[in-house]
Each structure stands twice: as C-alpha cells, then as structure tokens.
C-alpha cells in the first residue's frame, strides 16, 4: 500500500511540475500560444496543486490512523 501511495504522490507532483514548466517556458517566449492558453495553464496548475495537497493529506491521515508500526 505504501508504494501505491508514494507512486500516487509522485505522479501528482510530476503533473504539477509539468504544468508549471510549460507555463514558465510559454511565458518566457510570450508567443501567441501563451496568450491563448495562459488562463487554462493557471487553472490546471491550481487544480493539480489541490490534488497534490489532497493526496498528501489522505496519505498523512492513513499513516496517522494506522499508528506506529
């Protein structure tokens, strides 16, 4: 179970990092694509960050209720 939780956290963190990198690179080039998709990138980043926080909170709660091993 712990490996599943770790994998879930890593996937969520990598997805958030990917959105942030795409946003920063597109902002740096400031092309037509950035102007068209800036708001969608911001929303995706916020959603992925929320997912990461929720996953971390659930994992912490599971470890807390299971007690020390």
QUIKA-V344244 format. One record per backbone hydrogen bond with DSSP energy under -1.0 kcal/mol. NH is the residue of the N-H (numbers start at 1). CO is the residue of the C=O. E is the energy in kcal/mol with one decimal. If there is no record, write none. Layout:
nh:NH co:CO e:E
nh:NH co:CO e:E
This chain:
nh:5 co:1 e:-2.2
nh:6 co:2 e:-2.5
nh:7 co:3 e:-2.5
nh:8 co:4 e:-2.5
nh:9 co:5 e:-2.3
nh:10 co:6 e:-2.5
nh:11 co:7 e:-2.6
nh:12 co:8 e:-2.2
nh:13 co:9 e:-2.5
nh:14 co:10 e:-2.7
nh:15 co:11 e:-2.3
nh:16 co:12 e:-2.0
nh:17 co:13 e:-2.6
nh:18 co:14 e:-2.6
nh:19 co:15 e:-2.0
nh:20 co:16 e:-2.3
nh:21 co:17 e:-2.7
nh:22 co:18 e:-2.5
nh:23 co:19 e:-2.3
nh:24 co:20 e:-2.6
nh:25 co:21 e:-2.8
nh:26 co:22 e:-2.5
nh:27 co:23 e:-2.1
nh:28 co:24 e:-2.3
nh:29 co:25 e:-1.9
nh:30 co:26 e:-1.9
nh:35 co:31 e:-1.8
nh:36 co:32 e:-2.1
nh:37 co:33 e:-2.2
nh:38 co:34 e:-1.7
nh:41 co:37 e:-2.4
nh:42 co:38 e:-2.1
nh:43 co:39 e:-2.2
nh:44 co:40 e:-2.5
nh:45 co:41 e:-2.5
nh:46 co:42 e:-2.2
nh:47 co:43 e:-2.5
nh:48 co:44 e:-2.8
nh:49 co:45 e:-2.5
nh:50 co:46 e:-2.1
nh:51 co:47 e:-2.2
nh:52 co:48 e:-2.5
nh:53 co:49 e:-2.4
nh:54 co:50 e:-2.4
nh:55 co:51 e:-2.7
nh:56 co:52 e:-2.6
nh:57 co:53 e:-2.4
nh:58 co:54 e:-2.5
nh:59 co:55 e:-2.7
nh:60 co:56 e:-2.6
nh:61 co:57 e:-2.3
nh:62 co:58 e:-2.6
nh:63 co:59 e:-2.4
nh:64 co:60 e:-2.1
nh:65 co:61 e:-2.6
nh:66 co:62 e:-1.7
